[in-house]
């Protein structure tokens, strides 16, 4: 069975420049898993990647 992956793009606030990408990614992943209400077709939030 083929699977699909969604990509969500967000713009971070200016203050995020002082925080490491790893920290931001970890915090966003934890937030998505704990706080965000997933759409019915979302099985699992697998990763967050922060780009400079």
N, C-alpha and C positions, 0 to 999 in steps of 0.2 A: 504494500500500500504506500502510495506517495504521501508525503507530509509537507505542510506549508509552514513557513516561518514568517513572522511579522517583524518589521523594523519600525521603531518609534524614535523620532528625532525630536529632541528638546534643546532649547537654548538656555544655558545656565547663566545665572546672575554674575555680574562682574566680580563679586567677592569670591567666587569659586576658583579664581586664578591662584589664590593663596593656599588651596587645599589640594592634596595629591589626587591624581586621577583614580588611583586604587581606592582611596577613602571614599570619594564621591560614588564610584561604582558600587562599592559595598553597601553604602547607605541607601542608594537608590534601589538596589536589589532587595534589601531587607524591607524597604517601604513597599515595593511592588508586591512582595510575598505576604506581608502582614496587613497592609492598609488598603491597597487598591482592590476594588471589587472587579474581578475579572469578567470579561464577556463570557457567555455560555460556551463558546468554542475555544476558550483558552484552557489548555491542559495544565501548563506549568510555565512559570517565568524562569528561564534557564540562565540568562546572563544579561549583564549590562556592560557596555563598553563606553568609556569616556575618551574622546579624542581631543587633543590640544589644538 
